[in-house]
Amino acid sequence: MSDMNDDFGDEPSDGTFTDEELGTGLLEEELRQAAAILDPVPAGLRQIAVDAFALHDLEARVAELTFDSLVDAIPVRGETDPPRMLTFRADEVTVDVEVTADGLIGQVLPPGPARIEVLSGPLAHARLTADDMGRFTGGAPPTGPFALRLRTGREVVVTEWLRA
């Protein structure tokens, strides 16, 4: 039993690392890199993790996709790159979004100020602000999977995840 106590020491740590602890950190990083190459996380599992992270706000309500122009709209002849129109609903809150090559344009209904985050997995989130009429714009279109998190007063609404 005394050997066990000797391994941990009785003195408090002063915040510095020993050579042994630094070597363990380097080994841990090498093992992490090897696992990423030899046994990568499956795409489906990664998506589930990203979705779960987006819902880390327990008070957030999920807004369902009720309209997607890729699925629900009739194609317009001659239009080569039409904007993607999306509508999300969570109870009385509606979010209309237009995704173009130039970015996002949208409106929150009922109209009112809101803070909006464009979620895109583990990357930094774009932060947008809706004016008093609920209108917002974003300068860059999302790439890859994305969702929106809206904060309107005390309410938090998170949209479903979509691929841009």
C-alpha positions in Angstrom: 0.0 0.0 0.0 2.8 2.4 0.7 4.0 2.0 -3.0 0.7 3.3 -4.1 1.0 6.5 -2.1 4.5 7.0 -3.3 3.3 7.1 -6.9 0.9 10.0 -6.3 3.0 11.9 -3.9 1.7 13.9 -0.9 2.7 17.3 -2.1 0.4 19.6 -4.1 1.4 20.1 -7.7 3.0 23.5 -8.6 1.5 23.5 -12.1 4.7 22.3 -13.9 4.9 19.0 -15.7 7.5 16.4 -15.3 9.4 14.9 -18.3 7.3 11.8 -17.8 4.0 13.7 -17.9 5.2 15.5 -21.1 6.1 12.2 -22.7 2.7 10.8 -21.9 1.1 13.9 -23.6 3.1 13.4 -26.7 2.3 9.7 -26.8 -1.4 10.4 -26.3 -1.3 12.9 -29.3 0.4 10.3 -31.5 -2.1 7.7 -30.6 -5.0 10.1 -31.3 -3.5 10.8 -34.8 -3.0 7.1 -35.5 -6.6 6.4 -34.5 -7.9 9.2 -36.8 -6.0 7.6 -39.7 -6.5 3.9 -39.0 -10.0 3.9 -37.4 -11.8 7.2 -38.3 -15.1 8.2 -36.8 -17.9 7.0 -39.2 -19.6 10.0 -41.0 -23.0 8.9 -39.6 -21.8 8.9 -36.0 -20.1 12.3 -36.5 -23.4 13.7 -37.8 -25.2 12.4 -34.7 -22.6 14.0 -32.5 -22.9 17.4 -34.3 -26.7 17.2 -34.1 -26.6 16.4 -30.4 -24.2 19.3 -29.8 -26.5 21.7 -31.6 -29.2 20.8 -29.1 -27.1 21.4 -26.0 -29.5 24.2 -25.1 -32.0 22.1 -23.1 -34.5 24.9 -23.4 -34.2 25.1 -27.2 -37.2 24.1 -29.3 -36.5 22.3 -32.6 -37.9 24.0 -35.7 -39.0 21.5 -38.3 -38.4 22.0 -42.0 -41.8 22.7 -43.6 -40.7 23.9 -47.0 -37.5 23.3 -49.1 -37.4 24.6 -52.6 -35.1 21.7 -53.7 -38.0 19.3 -52.9 -41.2 21.2 -52.8 -40.9 23.9 -55.6 -41.7 23.6 -59.3 -38.5 24.3 -61.4 -38.5 27.6 -63.3 -37.4 27.2 -67.0 -34.3 29.1 -67.8 -33.2 29.6 -64.2 -29.7 28.0 -63.9 -28.9 28.6 -60.2 -32.1 29.5 -58.3 -31.7 30.4 -54.6 -32.7 27.7 -52.1 -35.8 28.7 -50.1 -36.3 27.2 -46.7 -39.1 27.5 -44.1 -38.8 26.2 -40.5 -41.5 26.2 -37.9 -41.6 25.7 -34.1 -45.0 26.4 -32.7 -45.7 30.1 -33.4 -42.1 30.9 -34.6 -41.4 30.7 -38.3 -38.1 31.3 -40.0 -37.9 31.9 -43.7 -34.4 31.6 -45.2 -33.1 32.1 -48.7 -29.6 30.6 -49.4 -27.8 32.1 -52.3 -24.3 32.1 -53.7 -23.8 35.5 -51.8 -25.0 34.3 -48.4 -28.2 34.1 -46.4 -31.3 36.4 -46.4 -34.1 35.6 -43.9 -36.9 36.7 -41.7 -38.1 35.6 -38.3 -41.9 35.7 -37.7 -43.5 37.1 -35.7 -41.3 40.1 -36.5 -38.8 41.2 -33.8 -35.2 41.4 -33.0 -33.2 38.2 -32.6 -29.7 36.9 -32.4 -29.0 34.1 -34.9 -26.1 31.7 -35.1 -25.3 29.8 -38.3 -24.1 26.4 -36.9 -21.7 24.5 -39.0 -20.4 21.6 -36.9 -17.3 22.2 -34.8 -16.2 25.3 -36.7 -16.7 28.8 -35.5 -20.3 30.0 -35.9 -21.4 33.0 -38.0 -23.4 35.4 -35.8 -26.2 37.4 -37.3 -28.7 39.9 -35.9 -32.3 40.2 -37.0 -33.7 43.8 -36.9 -37.1 44.9 -35.5 -38.9 43.5 -38.5 -37.1 40.1 -38.0 -35.0 40.5 -41.1 -31.4 39.2 -41.2 -28.6 38.7 -43.8 -25.3 36.8 -43.7 -22.4 37.5 -46.0 -21.2 34.0 -46.7 -23.3 31.0 -47.7 -22.9 28.0 -45.4 -20.8 25.1 -46.7 -21.7 21.6 -45.7 -24.2 20.7 -43.0 -25.7 23.7 -41.2 -28.5 24.7 -38.8 -29.7 28.0 -37.3 -30.0 28.8 -33.6 -32.2 31.8 -32.9 -32.5 33.6 -29.6 -35.6 35.8 -29.5 -35.9 37.3 -26.0 -36.1 34.3 -23.7 -36.8 31.7 -26.4 -34.2 29.5 -28.1 -35.1 27.8 -31.4 -32.8 25.5 -33.3 -33.6 24.4 -36.9 -33.1 21.0 -38.3 -29.7 20.3 -39.9 -29.5 20.6 -43.7 -26.7 20.2 -46.2 -26.1 23.5 -48.1 
